[in-house]
């Protein structure tokens, strides 16, 4: 798991606004395209591995830990404004 400097800056602003101190990646299920990963500001749970990435505390649900190894959290512009995007997820969908 990597976090770009731009995503780190945006996360720090979100933390200040929301009174949060970490992000959490969790499984939202899966299918033929592989696991679906959710992102929240929830505190770590008993099923999470917690690490620091680029100065950000990150909790990752243990069941998806290996899936997140090659991912990068970045920021992407959209018509609604900048938002977070996970880069590096390989899809097996046809």
mmCIF file of the C-alpha atoms, coordinates in Angstrom:
data_MODEL
# 
_entry.id   MODEL 
# 
loop_
_atom_site.group_PDB 
_atom_site.id 
_atom_site.type_symbol 
_atom_site.label_atom_id 
_atom_site.label_alt_id 
_atom_site.label_comp_id 
_atom_site.label_asym_id 
_atom_site.label_entity_id 
_atom_site.label_seq_id 
_atom_site.pdbx_PDB_ins_code 
_atom_site.Cartn_x 
_atom_site.Cartn_y 
_atom_site.Cartn_z 
_atom_site.occupancy 
_atom_site.B_iso_or_equiv 
_atom_site.pdbx_formal_charge 
_atom_site.auth_seq_id 
_atom_site.auth_comp_id 
_atom_site.auth_asym_id 
_atom_site.auth_atom_id 
_atom_site.pdbx_PDB_model_num 
ATOM 1  C CA . UNK A 1 1  ? 0.000   0.000   0.000   1.00 0.00 ? 1  UNK A CA 1 
ATOM 2  C CA . UNK A 1 2  ? 1.233   3.443   -0.946  1.00 0.00 ? 2  UNK A CA 1 
ATOM 3  C CA . UNK A 1 3  ? -0.269  6.901   -0.418  1.00 0.00 ? 3  UNK A CA 1 
ATOM 4  C CA . UNK A 1 4  ? 0.778   9.751   -2.691  1.00 0.00 ? 4  UNK A CA 1 
ATOM 5  C CA . UNK A 1 5  ? 1.691   13.111  -1.188  1.00 0.00 ? 5  UNK A CA 1 
ATOM 6  C CA . UNK A 1 6  ? -1.395  14.655  -2.813  1.00 0.00 ? 6  UNK A CA 1 
ATOM 7  C CA . UNK A 1 7  ? -3.652  12.005  -1.216  1.00 0.00 ? 7  UNK A CA 1 
ATOM 8  C CA . UNK A 1 8  ? -1.863  12.470  2.129   1.00 0.00 ? 8  UNK A CA 1 
ATOM 9  C CA . UNK A 1 9  ? -2.572  16.210  2.055   1.00 0.00 ? 9  UNK A CA 1 
ATOM 10 C CA . UNK A 1 10 ? -6.232  15.627  1.176   1.00 0.00 ? 10 UNK A CA 1 
ATOM 11 C CA . UNK A 1 11 ? -6.550  12.983  3.934   1.00 0.00 ? 11 UNK A CA 1 
ATOM 12 C CA . UNK A 1 12 ? -5.078  15.354  6.526   1.00 0.00 ? 12 UNK A CA 1 
ATOM 13 C CA . UNK A 1 13 ? -7.726  17.943  5.578   1.00 0.00 ? 13 UNK A CA 1 
ATOM 14 C CA . UNK A 1 14 ? -10.484 15.323  5.823   1.00 0.00 ? 14 UNK A CA 1 
ATOM 15 C CA . UNK A 1 15 ? -9.159  14.200  9.222   1.00 0.00 ? 15 UNK A CA 1 
ATOM 16 C CA . UNK A 1 16 ? -9.329  17.787  10.527  1.00 0.00 ? 16 UNK A CA 1 
ATOM 17 C CA . UNK A 1 17 ? -12.868 18.290  9.196   1.00 0.00 ? 17 UNK A CA 1 
ATOM 18 C CA . UNK A 1 18 ? -14.185 14.943  10.457  1.00 0.00 ? 18 UNK A CA 1 
ATOM 19 C CA . UNK A 1 19 ? -12.195 14.586  13.688  1.00 0.00 ? 19 UNK A CA 1 
ATOM 20 C CA . UNK A 1 20 ? -10.679 11.333  12.401  1.00 0.00 ? 20 UNK A CA 1 
ATOM 21 C CA . UNK A 1 21 ? -7.168  9.989   12.795  1.00 0.00 ? 21 UNK A CA 1 
ATOM 22 C CA . UNK A 1 22 ? -6.956  7.096   10.332  1.00 0.00 ? 22 UNK A CA 1 
ATOM 23 C CA . UNK A 1 23 ? -8.381  5.515   7.218   1.00 0.00 ? 23 UNK A CA 1 
ATOM 24 C CA . UNK A 1 24 ? -9.656  1.943   6.988   1.00 0.00 ? 24 UNK A CA 1 
ATOM 25 C CA . UNK A 1 25 ? -9.747  -0.353  3.970   1.00 0.00 ? 25 UNK A CA 1 
ATOM 26 C CA . UNK A 1 26 ? -12.262 -3.191  4.158   1.00 0.00 ? 26 UNK A CA 1 
ATOM 27 C CA . UNK A 1 27 ? -13.827 -5.849  1.967   1.00 0.00 ? 27 UNK A CA 1 
ATOM 28 C CA . UNK A 1 28 ? -17.159 -4.982  0.387   1.00 0.00 ? 28 UNK A CA 1 
ATOM 29 C CA . UNK A 1 29 ? -17.457 -8.451  -1.125  1.00 0.00 ? 29 UNK A CA 1 
ATOM 30 C CA . UNK A 1 30 ? -16.264 -9.756  -4.428  1.00 0.00 ? 30 UNK A CA 1 
ATOM 31 C CA . UNK A 1 31 ? -17.184 -11.429 -7.635  1.00 0.00 ? 31 UNK A CA 1 
ATOM 32 C CA . UNK A 1 32 ? -15.739 -12.285 -11.001 1.00 0.00 ? 32 UNK A CA 1 
ATOM 33 C CA . UNK A 1 33 ? -13.790 -8.994  -10.966 1.00 0.00 ? 33 UNK A CA 1 
ATOM 34 C CA . UNK A 1 34 ? -12.063 -9.745  -7.672  1.00 0.00 ? 34 UNK A CA 1 
ATOM 35 C CA . UNK A 1 35 ? -12.533 -8.081  -4.295  1.00 0.00 ? 35 UNK A CA 1 
ATOM 36 C CA . UNK A 1 36 ? -14.335 -4.777  -3.922  1.00 0.00 ? 36 UNK A CA 1 
ATOM 37 C CA . UNK A 1 37 ? -12.497 -2.547  -1.462  1.00 0.00 ? 37 UNK A CA 1 
ATOM 38 C CA . UNK A 1 38 ? -14.199 0.079   0.673   1.00 0.00 ? 38 UNK A CA 1 
ATOM 39 C CA . UNK A 1 39 ? -12.578 3.082   2.340   1.00 0.00 ? 39 UNK A CA 1 
ATOM 40 C CA . UNK A 1 40 ? -13.811 4.690   5.550   1.00 0.00 ? 40 UNK A CA 1 
ATOM 41 C CA . UNK A 1 41 ? -12.756 6.824   8.500   1.00 0.00 ? 41 UNK A CA 1 
ATOM 42 C CA . UNK A 1 42 ? -13.794 4.129   10.999  1.00 0.00 ? 42 UNK A CA 1 
ATOM 43 C CA . UNK A 1 43 ? -11.353 3.189   13.756  1.00 0.00 ? 43 UNK A CA 1 
ATOM 44 C CA . UNK A 1 44 ? -9.460  -0.106  13.373  1.00 0.00 ? 44 UNK A CA 1 
ATOM 45 C CA . UNK A 1 45 ? -11.271 -3.303  14.336  1.00 0.00 ? 45 UNK A CA 1 
ATOM 46 C CA . UNK A 1 46 ? -10.026 -6.615  15.736  1.00 0.00 ? 46 UNK A CA 1 
ATOM 47 C CA . UNK A 1 47 ? -9.754  -8.020  12.191  1.00 0.00 ? 47 UNK A CA 1 
ATOM 48 C CA . UNK A 1 48 ? -7.470  -5.232  10.914  1.00 0.00 ? 48 UNK A CA 1 
ATOM 49 C CA . UNK A 1 49 ? -3.747  -4.868  10.462  1.00 0.00 ? 49 UNK A CA 1 
ATOM 50 C CA . UNK A 1 50 ? -2.642  -1.330  11.310  1.00 0.00 ? 50 UNK A CA 1 
ATOM 51 C CA . UNK A 1 51 ? 0.379   0.324   9.717   1.00 0.00 ? 51 UNK A CA 1 
ATOM 52 C CA . UNK A 1 52 ? 1.676   3.784   8.953   1.00 0.00 ? 52 UNK A CA 1 
ATOM 53 C CA . UNK A 1 53 ? 1.937   4.709   5.280   1.00 0.00 ? 53 UNK A CA 1 
ATOM 54 C CA . UNK A 1 54 ? 3.461   8.077   4.297   1.00 0.00 ? 54 UNK A CA 1 
ATOM 55 C CA . UNK A 1 55 ? 2.647   9.424   7.764   1.00 0.00 ? 55 UNK A CA 1 
ATOM 56 C CA . UNK A 1 56 ? -0.991  8.238   7.666   1.00 0.00 ? 56 UNK A CA 1 
ATOM 57 C CA . UNK A 1 57 ? -2.366  5.561   10.012  1.00 0.00 ? 57 UNK A CA 1 
ATOM 58 C CA . UNK A 1 58 ? -3.959  2.894   7.836   1.00 0.00 ? 58 UNK A CA 1 
ATOM 59 C CA . UNK A 1 59 ? -6.107  -0.012  9.049   1.00 0.00 ? 59 UNK A CA 1 
ATOM 60 C CA . UNK A 1 60 ? -6.540  -2.824  6.533   1.00 0.00 ? 60 UNK A CA 1 
ATOM 61 C CA . UNK A 1 61 ? -8.949  -5.710  7.011   1.00 0.00 ? 61 UNK A CA 1 
ATOM 62 C CA . UNK A 1 62 ? -6.681  -8.742  7.222   1.00 0.00 ? 62 UNK A CA 1 
ATOM 63 C CA . UNK A 1 63 ? -8.661  -10.680 4.591   1.00 0.00 ? 63 UNK A CA 1 
ATOM 64 C CA . UNK A 1 64 ? -7.670  -8.134  1.907   1.00 0.00 ? 64 UNK A CA 1 
ATOM 65 C CA . UNK A 1 65 ? -4.158  -7.360  3.159   1.00 0.00 ? 65 UNK A CA 1 
ATOM 66 C CA . UNK A 1 66 ? -2.416  -9.155  0.270   1.00 0.00 ? 66 UNK A CA 1 
ATOM 67 C CA . UNK A 1 67 ? -4.744  -7.447  -2.242  1.00 0.00 ? 67 UNK A CA 1 
ATOM 68 C CA . UNK A 1 68 ? -3.671  -3.996  -1.047  1.00 0.00 ? 68 UNK A CA 1 
ATOM 69 C CA . UNK A 1 69 ? 0.089   -4.696  -1.283  1.00 0.00 ? 69 UNK A CA 1 
ATOM 70 C CA . UNK A 1 70 ? 0.514   -3.160  -4.752  1.00 0.00 ? 70 UNK A CA 1 
ATOM 71 C CA . UNK A 1 71 ? -2.149  -0.451  -4.488  1.00 0.00 ? 71 UNK A CA 1 
ATOM 72 C CA . UNK A 1 72 ? -1.638  3.299   -4.374  1.00 0.00 ? 72 UNK A CA 1 
ATOM 73 C CA . UNK A 1 73 ? -4.174  5.725   -2.901  1.00 0.00 ? 73 UNK A CA 1 
ATOM 74 C CA . UNK A 1 74 ? -4.133  8.845   -5.061  1.00 0.00 ? 74 UNK A CA 1 
ATOM 75 C CA . UNK A 1 75 ? -6.342  11.825  -5.886  1.00 0.00 ? 75 UNK A CA 1 
ATOM 76 C CA . UNK A 1 76 ? -8.239  12.156  -9.155  1.00 0.00 ? 76 UNK A CA 1 
ATOM 77 C CA . UNK A 1 77 ? -10.113 15.189  -10.457 1.00 0.00 ? 77 UNK A CA 1 
ATOM 78 C CA . UNK A 1 78 ? -13.731 14.770  -11.497 1.00 0.00 ? 78 UNK A CA 1 
ATOM 79 C CA . UNK A 1 79 ? -16.599 17.136  -12.374 1.00 0.00 ? 79 UNK A CA 1 
ATOM 80 C CA . UNK A 1 80 ? -17.699 16.919  -8.701  1.00 0.00 ? 80 UNK A CA 1 
ATOM 81 C CA . UNK A 1 81 ? -14.205 17.870  -7.516  1.00 0.00 ? 81 UNK A CA 1 
ATOM 82 C CA . UNK A 1 82 ? -11.172 15.876  -6.442  1.00 0.00 ? 82 UNK A CA 1 
ATOM 83 C CA . UNK A 1 83 ? -11.704 12.436  -4.955  1.00 0.00 ? 83 UNK A CA 1 
ATOM 84 C CA . UNK A 1 84 ? -9.701  9.423   -3.886  1.00 0.00 ? 84 UNK A CA 1 
ATOM 85 C CA . UNK A 1 85 ? -8.842  6.619   -6.310  1.00 0.00 ? 85 UNK A CA 1 
ATOM 86 C CA . UNK A 1 86 ? -7.079  3.286   -5.808  1.00 0.00 ? 86 UNK A CA 1 
ATOM 87 C CA . UNK A 1 87 ? -4.502  2.699   -8.521  1.00 0.00 ? 87 UNK A CA 1 
ATOM 88 C CA . UNK A 1 88 ? -3.158  -0.755  -9.274  1.00 0.00 ? 88 UNK A CA 1 
ATOM 89 C CA . UNK A 1 89 ? -6.204  -2.989  -8.936  1.00 0.00 ? 89 UNK A CA 1 
ATOM 90 C CA . UNK A 1 90 ? -6.089  -5.610  -11.655 1.00 0.00 ? 90 UNK A CA 1 
ATOM 91 C CA . UNK A 1 91 ? -9.472  -6.670  -12.906 1.00 0.00 ? 91 UNK A CA 1 
ATOM 92 C CA . UNK A 1 92 ? -10.162 -10.181 -14.128 1.00 0.00 ? 92 UNK A CA 1 
ATOM 93 C CA . UNK A 1 93 ? -13.482 -9.199  -15.715 1.00 0.00 ? 93 UNK A CA 1 
ATOM 94 C CA . UNK A 1 94 ? -14.057 -10.088 -19.353 1.00 0.00 ? 94 UNK A CA 1 
# 
